[in-house]
Amino acid sequence: MAPAAKPKPSLRFQYPDALHKKLLSALKAVEGADDPTAHREVLAQVVVALTDTGLDAYFLEPLKQAKAGFLVQQSANLGLHGARQVMGSVIRNILGRMDGPQLLSVCGSIRRFMGVDPVA
């Protein structure tokens, strides 16, 4: 029997319970649907929300904790606002063009990020 693979380094962030409930609902809708493409938009909305929350956790919150100053924080907020708009549009566009198996693959990836085995 081969030795267990050493876990790779990872980072994680916490997100609100309400977003977690929406995420689980979206995953269940896509994974349980006869036609997963019917739930593209709800999945895209959740992925955009997770992306926004991650940007806050990994970038904006550390600036606040470092007491980077009002102008620095405002500059960061302004810069990220534009980035979020572009990223949100890209995410919705890409997920909006995926077929059922591709959407299920995205759901599986999200579940792995959550530390949960994807639905078989």
C-alpha positions as MATLAB code, in Angstrom:
seq = 'MAPAAKPKPSLRFQYPDALHKKLLSALKAVEGADDPTAHREVLAQVVVALTDTGLDAYFLEPLKQAKAGFLVQQSANLGLHGARQVMGSVIRNILGRMDGPQLLSVCGSIRRFMGVDPVA';
ca = [
       0.000    0.000    0.000;
       1.372    3.406   -0.979;
       1.972    5.959    1.773;
      -0.648    8.662    2.136;
       0.119   11.808    0.191;
       1.347   14.685    2.297;
      -1.264   17.457    2.348;
      -0.321   20.467    0.250;
      -0.187   23.904    1.851;
      -3.445   25.795    1.716;
      -5.107   28.987    2.838;
      -8.669   29.348    3.959;
     -11.068   32.055    4.931;
     -14.264   32.143    6.883;
     -17.465   33.393    5.362;
     -20.908   34.164    6.773;
     -23.356   31.392    7.638;
     -25.942   32.932    5.299;
     -23.516   32.622    2.372;
     -22.746   29.040    3.392;
     -26.450   28.196    3.287;
     -26.741   29.762   -0.183;
     -23.681   27.832   -1.316;
     -25.038   24.510   -0.096;
     -28.397   25.261   -1.695;
     -26.763   26.105   -5.033;
     -24.596   22.987   -4.963;
     -27.600   20.822   -4.133;
     -29.642   22.427   -6.923;
     -26.959   21.884   -9.574;
     -25.966   18.398   -8.410;
     -29.541   17.197   -8.000;
     -30.959   18.564  -11.218;
     -31.813   16.569  -14.298;
     -30.523   19.630  -16.161;
     -27.747   21.319  -14.134;
     -27.629   24.187  -16.646;
     -30.962   25.407  -15.281;
     -29.059   26.497  -12.161;
     -26.099   28.261  -13.762;
     -27.110   31.702  -12.527;
     -27.558   30.708   -8.884;
     -24.171   28.979   -8.919;
     -22.565   32.015  -10.553;
     -24.075   34.336   -7.941;
     -22.631   32.246   -5.129;
     -19.198   31.998   -6.775;
     -19.150   35.790   -7.191;
     -20.140   36.248   -3.531;
     -17.404   33.840   -2.416;
     -14.871   35.684   -4.549;
     -15.887   39.008   -3.012;
     -15.716   37.566    0.490;
     -12.302   36.062   -0.216;
     -10.955   39.385   -1.482;
     -12.150   41.016    1.715;
     -10.616   38.301    3.879;
      -7.268   38.105    2.093;
      -6.717   41.756    1.256;
      -8.995   44.337    2.858;
      -9.160   42.844    6.342;
      -5.345   42.602    6.655;
      -5.127   46.280    5.647;
      -7.543   47.187    8.429;
      -5.661   45.055   10.931;
      -2.379   46.656    9.868;
      -3.975   50.087   10.411;
      -2.852   51.017    6.918;
      -4.660   54.333    7.086;
      -7.837   55.730    5.650;
      -6.440   56.763    2.267;
      -4.728   53.421    1.699;
      -7.895   51.535    2.610;
     -10.034   53.772    0.390;
      -7.615   53.290   -2.505;
      -7.767   49.532   -1.991;
     -11.568   49.612   -1.853;
     -11.759   51.656   -5.031;
      -9.327   49.420   -6.888;
     -11.062   46.253   -5.795;
     -14.462   47.643   -6.743;
     -13.423   47.727  -10.395;
     -11.765   44.322  -10.145;
     -14.906   42.832   -8.587;
     -17.080   44.154  -11.392;
     -14.814   42.635  -14.025;
     -14.393   39.348  -12.162;
     -18.129   39.067  -11.529;
     -18.866   39.568  -15.203;
     -16.238   37.010  -16.220;
     -17.482   34.441  -13.688;
     -21.113   34.827  -14.763;
     -20.140   34.677  -18.438;
     -18.002   31.552  -18.078;
     -20.380   29.621  -15.826;
     -23.267   30.755  -18.007;
     -21.740   28.935  -20.983;
     -20.862   25.676  -19.227;
     -22.705   22.443  -19.885;
     -24.009   20.096  -17.204;
     -20.863   17.983  -16.688;
     -18.717   21.114  -16.485;
     -21.003   22.659  -13.868;
     -20.895   19.434  -11.866;
     -17.099   19.546  -12.043;
     -17.124   23.110  -10.674;
     -19.393   21.952   -7.842;
     -16.966   19.118   -7.086;
     -14.077   21.564   -6.938;
     -15.982   23.800   -4.541;
     -16.772   20.811   -2.323;
     -13.065   19.872   -2.281;
     -12.220   23.440   -1.259;
     -14.724   22.987    1.560;
     -12.942   19.779    2.593;
     -15.915   17.630    1.583;
     -15.796   14.764   -0.869;
     -17.776   15.618   -3.987;
     -21.065   13.881   -4.480;
     -20.475   10.636   -6.357;
];
